[in-house]
Amino acid sequence: MLIAEKDFKPRTTKPEKGNKYYIRKASGGYSPCKEGKPLDKNCNVLANCTSYCIGRFNEETNQNAITYWAPMNAENFYAMAYKWGLETGQEPRLGAIICWSGGEPAEPDDGKGHVASVEKMKEDKTELTLSESGWNSYIFRTRKINNKNGNWGANSKYKFLGFIYNPNIIRLTTPVERNEDINQLQVVKDKLRIRIEPNLKGTILGFAQKGIYNDLETCEADGYTWHKVAENNWLAQVDGYVELLPKVEFKVGDIVTTKGPINSYQIASINDDQVTLMPITSIENIEK
């Protein structure tokens, strides 16, 4: 199920008894993972960082199954994200899995890395609240971390790899720069809603900022033309709120200007998207 980022519900307490995301399939749950250590009889894939994150990633958007991930070592999560078609990056987001490689046998994850779930973050993204579990250590805990050491709080035995983003948690897009080579539009008034789906019943992500957005696709519904401005981000073409900015189509004879010693040109020819410009050095020539 797709949810707006603003509707993300953080987990700050241990998974409750009967929560199928943290119970093995053999015991009637969703999880493909082995029993945890120490074993929690109510959530029997815990304690284990990988089993916890597999459950949490799917629980975040109510998949009612384990759609993403299979049992593996924590340090392999980041590379395996590509197999699942998941976006990765170095910036934190709510609901993301944070990944480290390394560790050592004396530590909870037996030198096989560690993963945890991002439940909260400060607006400037300098501090995160994680939920996590640890093999042969703790069944569940939350903790706050920062990135002052460049390793998101982990010691030198571990190496920060990155974040794996949940594709079903949809973020509100922001304005872009003007690009005359593509269709765009401009939001000129506040309070225009952006929705996950192109209809009036679609989940509201938030309000569009004033500015320019890419116009990727259009469709008709509920009496409006809807414009796709990013993946799962749609806005209605409401009179007085949206101005269309179609891509600029040039033709032979058009005058174009640039910055430089010669700042005016006339298009002499266009062949296979190759444009030949003829310099114009004076206003008199332009007028002629």
Secondary structure, 3 states (H helix, E strand, C coil): CCEEHHHCCCCCCCCCCCCHHHCEHHHCCCECCCCCCCCCCCCCCCCCHHHHHHHHHHHCCCCCCCCCCCCCCHHHHHHHCCCCCCCEECCCCCCCEEEEEECCCCCCCCCCCEEEEEEEECCCCCEEEEEECCCCCCCCEEEEEECCCCCCCCCCCEEEEEEECCCCEECCCCCECCCCCCCEEEECCCCCEEECCCCCCCCEEEECCCEEEECCEEEEECCEEEEEEECCEEEECCCCCEEEECCCCCCCCCEEECCCCCCEEEEEEEECCEEEEEEECCHHHHHC
